[in-house]
Amino acid sequence: MATLGNPTNTAAVLHRHGFHFQKKYGQNFLIDSNILEKIIDAAGIDQDDCVLEIGPGIGTMTQYLCENAREVVAVEIDKKLIPILEQDTLSAYDNITIINDDILKVDINAIVQERNNGKPIKVVANLPYYITTPIIMGLFESHVPLRSITIMVQKEVAERMQVGPGTKDYGALSLAVQYYARPEVMMTVSAGCFMPRPSVDSAVIKLTRHENPPVTVSDEKLMFDIIRASFNQRRKTLVNGLGNAAGLNLVKEQVSAALERMGLSSTIRGETLTLEEFARLADLLSTMPKR
């Protein structure tokens, strides 16, 4: 079994199995062992940990996880990669479970119960850019017991997760991540560290789960519905954006009245509100009669 994380061994595995990259899965495999070691360090993986890896690919990071964690569960959507993982790159490890499925359809809570007695797990992933947000939000909103999520994502997406109000990158993802976790960019990774080479640089960001959210809100779902509606048309005022949003069933007068009670202008835009202000707005609107 060859150790991966370098161009020569990665190319040899791909050639041996006649594997071709599939664009629809956004496959880019890491070929820099220094970066891989830094990711393991950043994630704080040790022998007590049960780790969920999303998208192991040919098993590059999985090898490092298996060396450092008590148990690893790897979920891979591409069925052509399963024989490579099972019969080749991960065949020497007895602490790995490989699941061929779409992570968005997997019952992660069941995995946590079965593999870690319901105790919080750590998630590590090199995520395809097109599916980053649904995966992160799926993990948080399903209230999977998590300690942290350490993920490689597009550099711009990582930056978006940790910015505050008034910046161009601030949006629904920033607020959601910061409600559930403390985001910290651990390192940037150049496009040259991957095979095939992507068109943009990446970053590793660690999301450490809050024990309790930094704000209290009576209706979490309503708050996030309001946040999403606020940024769907970010150039509109909050009054217009929320008043016209399908499903919220609010009228503009209600939004104006709530903003007035908060001491905010009726011409304010969602991009200027903090997480605390969104929580307060949701609490106020939840008590108003629906139209």
C-alpha positions as CSV (number, residue, x, y, z in Angstrom):
1,M,0.0,0.0,0.0
2,A,1.5,3.3,-1.1
3,T,1.3,6.3,1.1
4,L,-0.5,9.0,-0.8
5,G,-0.1,12.8,-0.6
6,N,2.4,13.1,-3.4
7,P,2.1,13.4,-7.2
8,T,3.9,10.2,-8.0
9,N,1.9,7.8,-5.8
10,T,-1.4,9.5,-6.6
11,A,-0.8,9.2,-10.4
12,A,0.2,5.5,-9.9
13,V,-3.0,4.7,-8.1
14,L,-5.1,6.5,-10.7
15,H,-3.3,4.7,-13.5
16,R,-3.5,1.3,-11.9
17,H,-7.2,1.5,-11.6
18,G,-7.8,3.4,-14.9
19,F,-9.6,6.1,-12.9
20,H,-10.8,9.3,-14.7
21,F,-11.8,12.4,-12.9
22,Q,-15.5,13.3,-12.9
23,K,-16.2,17.0,-13.2
24,K,-19.7,16.6,-11.8
25,Y,-18.2,15.5,-8.4
26,G,-15.7,18.3,-8.3
27,Q,-12.8,15.9,-7.7
28,N,-9.4,17.5,-6.8
29,F,-7.0,15.3,-4.9
30,L,-4.4,16.7,-2.5
31,I,-0.8,15.9,-3.5
32,D,1.1,17.8,-0.7
33,S,1.9,15.8,2.5
34,N,2.8,18.9,4.4
35,I,-0.7,20.3,3.9
36,L,-2.2,17.0,4.9
37,E,-0.3,16.9,8.2
38,K,-1.3,20.5,8.9
39,I,-5.0,19.6,8.4
40,I,-4.7,16.8,10.9
41,D,-3.1,19.2,13.4
42,A,-5.6,21.9,12.7
43,A,-8.5,19.4,13.3
44,G,-6.9,18.2,16.5
45,I,-7.4,14.6,15.7
46,D,-6.2,12.1,18.3
47,Q,-6.8,8.4,19.3
48,D,-10.0,9.2,21.2
49,D,-11.7,10.6,18.1
50,C,-14.3,9.2,15.8
51,V,-14.0,11.2,12.5
52,L,-16.5,11.5,9.7
53,E,-14.7,12.2,6.4
54,I,-16.8,13.6,3.5
55,G,-15.5,12.8,0.1
56,P,-12.4,10.7,0.7
57,G,-11.6,10.4,-3.0
58,I,-8.8,7.9,-3.4
59,G,-8.1,8.0,0.3
60,T,-5.3,10.5,0.5
61,M,-6.4,12.3,3.7
62,T,-8.2,9.1,5.0
63,Q,-4.8,7.4,5.4
64,Y,-3.7,10.3,7.7
65,L,-7.0,10.2,9.6
66,C,-6.7,6.4,10.1
67,E,-3.2,6.8,11.5
68,N,-4.3,9.4,14.0
69,A,-8.0,8.7,15.0
70,R,-9.6,5.8,16.8
71,E,-12.2,5.3,14.1
72,V,-13.0,6.9,10.7
73,V,-16.2,6.7,8.7
74,A,-15.7,7.9,5.1
75,V,-18.7,8.7,2.9
76,E,-17.9,8.7,-0.9
77,I,-20.5,9.4,-3.6
78,D,-18.5,8.0,-6.6
79,K,-19.0,4.3,-6.7
80,K,-15.9,4.0,-9.0
81,L,-13.7,5.0,-6.1
82,I,-15.0,2.3,-3.7
83,P,-12.8,-0.5,-5.0
84,I,-9.7,1.7,-4.9
85,L,-10.4,2.5,-1.3
86,E,-11.4,-1.0,-0.2
87,Q,-8.9,-3.0,-2.1
88,D,-5.9,-0.7,-2.4
89,T,-5.3,2.6,-0.6
90,L,-7.1,1.8,2.7
91,S,-6.8,-2.0,2.7
92,A,-4.2,-2.0,5.5
93,Y,-6.5,-0.2,8.0
94,D,-9.0,-1.9,10.3
95,N,-10.4,1.3,11.8
96,I,-12.2,2.6,8.6
97,T,-15.8,2.2,7.4
98,I,-16.5,3.2,3.8
99,I,-20.0,4.2,2.8
100,N,-20.9,4.7,-0.8
101,D,-23.6,7.3,-0.7
102,D,-24.5,11.0,-1.0
103,I,-23.6,12.7,2.3
104,L,-26.8,14.8,2.0
105,K,-28.9,11.6,2.2
106,V,-26.9,9.8,4.9
107,D,-28.4,9.6,8.5
108,I,-25.3,11.0,10.2
109,N,-27.0,11.0,13.6
110,A,-27.4,7.2,13.3
111,I,-23.7,6.9,12.5
112,V,-22.8,8.9,15.6
113,Q,-25.0,6.7,17.7
114,E,-23.6,3.5,16.3
115,R,-19.9,4.4,16.0
116,N,-19.4,6.9,18.9
117,N,-22.2,6.1,21.4
118,G,-23.9,9.4,20.6
119,K,-20.8,11.4,21.6
120,P,-19.7,14.4,19.4
121,I,-17.6,13.5,16.4
122,K,-15.2,15.6,14.3
123,V,-15.8,16.1,10.6
124,V,-13.0,16.5,8.2
125,A,-13.4,17.1,4.4
126,N,-12.0,18.5,1.2
127,L,-15.3,19.7,-0.1
128,P,-16.3,20.3,-3.8
129,Y,-17.1,24.0,-4.2
130,Y,-20.6,23.5,-5.6
131,I,-21.9,21.7,-2.5
132,T,-20.0,23.4,0.4
133,T,-23.0,25.3,1.7
134,P,-25.6,22.5,1.6
135,I,-23.2,20.2,3.4
136,I,-22.3,22.6,6.2
137,M,-25.9,23.7,6.7
138,G,-27.1,20.1,6.7
139,L,-24.6,19.2,9.4
140,F,-25.6,22.1,11.6
141,E,-29.3,22.2,11.0
142,S,-29.8,18.4,11.6
143,H,-28.1,19.0,15.1
144,V,-25.6,16.2,14.6
145,P,-23.4,15.9,17.8
146,L,-20.3,17.7,16.5
147,R,-17.1,19.0,18.1
148,S,-15.8,20.6,15.0
149,I,-15.8,20.7,11.2
150,T,-12.4,21.2,9.5
151,I,-12.8,21.6,5.8
152,M,-10.9,22.6,2.7
153,V,-13.1,25.0,0.7
154,Q,-12.7,27.7,-1.9
155,K,-10.7,30.6,-0.3
156,E,-13.5,33.1,-0.9
157,V,-16.1,30.8,0.8
158,A,-13.8,30.4,3.8
159,E,-13.5,34.2,4.0
160,R,-17.3,34.6,3.7
161,M,-17.9,32.4,6.8
162,Q,-16.0,34.7,9.2
163,V,-16.9,38.2,8.0
164,G,-19.2,40.6,9.8
165,P,-21.9,43.2,8.8
166,G,-21.3,45.8,6.2
167,T,-18.8,43.8,4.1
168,K,-19.6,42.6,0.6
169,D,-19.0,38.9,1.5
170,Y,-21.4,39.1,4.5
171,G,-24.5,37.0,4.0
172,A,-26.7,34.1,5.1
173,L,-23.7,31.7,5.3
174,S,-21.7,34.0,7.5
175,L,-24.6,34.3,10.0
176,A,-25.4,30.6,10.0
177,V,-21.9,29.5,10.6
178,Q,-21.3,32.1,13.3
179,Y,-24.6,31.1,15.0
180,Y,-23.5,27.5,15.3
181,A,-19.7,27.7,15.5
182,R,-16.6,29.7,15.9
183,P,-14.9,30.0,12.4
184,E,-11.2,30.2,12.1
185,V,-9.2,30.1,8.8
186,M,-6.2,27.9,9.6
187,M,-4.3,28.2,6.3
188,T,-4.5,29.0,2.6
189,V,-3.7,26.3,0.1
190,S,-2.5,27.1,-3.5
191,A,-4.1,25.5,-6.5
192,G,-0.8,23.7,-7.3
193,C,-1.3,21.4,-4.3
194,F,-4.1,19.5,-6.1
195,M,-4.5,17.0,-8.9
196,P,-6.0,18.1,-11.2
197,R,-5.2,21.7,-10.5
198,P,-8.4,23.8,-9.7
199,S,-8.8,27.3,-11.1
200,V,-8.8,29.0,-7.6
201,D,-6.9,28.7,-4.4
202,S,-8.4,27.0,-1.3
203,A,-8.4,27.5,2.4
204,V,-8.8,25.2,5.4
205,I,-11.3,26.6,7.9
206,K,-12.1,25.1,11.3
207,L,-15.6,25.5,12.6
208,T,-15.6,24.8,16.4
209,R,-19.2,24.1,17.5
210,H,-20.6,26.4,20.2
211,E,-21.8,24.7,23.3
212,N,-24.6,27.2,23.3
213,P,-25.4,29.7,20.4
214,P,-24.1,33.2,21.0
215,V,-27.6,34.6,20.8
216,T,-31.0,33.3,22.1
217,V,-34.0,33.2,19.7
218,S,-37.4,31.8,20.3
219,D,-37.8,30.4,16.7
220,E,-34.5,29.4,15.1
221,K,-36.2,28.4,11.8
222,L,-38.0,31.8,11.5
223,M,-34.7,33.6,12.1
224,F,-33.0,31.8,9.3
225,D,-36.0,32.2,7.0
226,I,-35.7,36.0,7.7
227,I,-31.9,36.0,7.1
228,R,-32.3,34.1,3.8
229,A,-35.0,36.5,2.6
230,S,-32.9,39.5,3.6
231,F,-30.0,38.4,1.4
232,N,-32.0,36.9,-1.5
233,Q,-32.4,40.5,-2.7
234,R,-29.6,42.2,-0.8
235,R,-30.0,45.6,-2.5
236,K,-33.6,45.9,-1.3
237,T,-34.5,47.4,2.1
238,L,-35.4,44.9,4.8
239,V,-39.0,46.2,4.7
240,N,-39.4,45.4,1.0
241,G,-37.3,42.2,1.1
242,L,-39.3,40.6,4.0
243,G,-42.6,42.1,3.0
244,N,-42.4,40.5,-0.4
245,A,-40.8,37.2,0.6
246,A,-43.0,34.1,-0.2
247,G,-43.6,32.0,2.8
248,L,-42.9,34.5,5.5
249,N,-46.4,35.9,5.4
250,L,-45.4,39.3,6.6
251,V,-46.6,42.7,5.6
252,K,-44.3,45.7,5.2
253,E,-46.0,47.5,8.1
254,Q,-45.1,44.7,10.5
255,V,-41.5,44.8,9.5
256,S,-41.4,48.6,9.8
257,A,-43.0,48.4,13.3
258,A,-40.5,45.8,14.4
259,L,-37.5,47.8,13.2
260,E,-38.9,50.9,14.9
261,R,-39.1,49.0,18.2
262,M,-35.4,48.1,17.7
263,G,-34.5,51.7,17.0
264,L,-33.6,51.0,13.4
265,S,-34.6,52.9,10.2
266,S,-37.2,51.4,7.9
267,T,-34.8,51.9,5.0
268,I,-32.1,49.7,6.5
269,R,-30.8,46.7,4.5
270,G,-30.2,43.2,5.9
271,E,-26.4,43.3,5.2
272,T,-26.0,45.9,8.1
273,L,-27.7,43.8,10.8
274,T,-25.8,41.7,13.3
275,L,-26.7,38.2,14.3
276,E,-28.1,39.6,17.6
277,E,-30.3,42.1,15.7
278,F,-31.6,39.3,13.4
279,A,-32.5,37.3,16.5
280,R,-34.3,40.2,18.0
281,L,-36.2,41.0,14.8
282,A,-37.3,37.3,14.5
283,D,-38.6,37.4,18.2
284,L,-40.5,40.6,17.5
285,L,-42.0,39.3,14.2
286,S,-42.9,35.9,15.7
287,T,-45.4,37.7,18.1
288,M,-47.1,39.6,15.3
289,P,-50.3,38.2,13.7
290,K,-49.8,36.5,10.4
291,R,-51.6,37.9,7.4
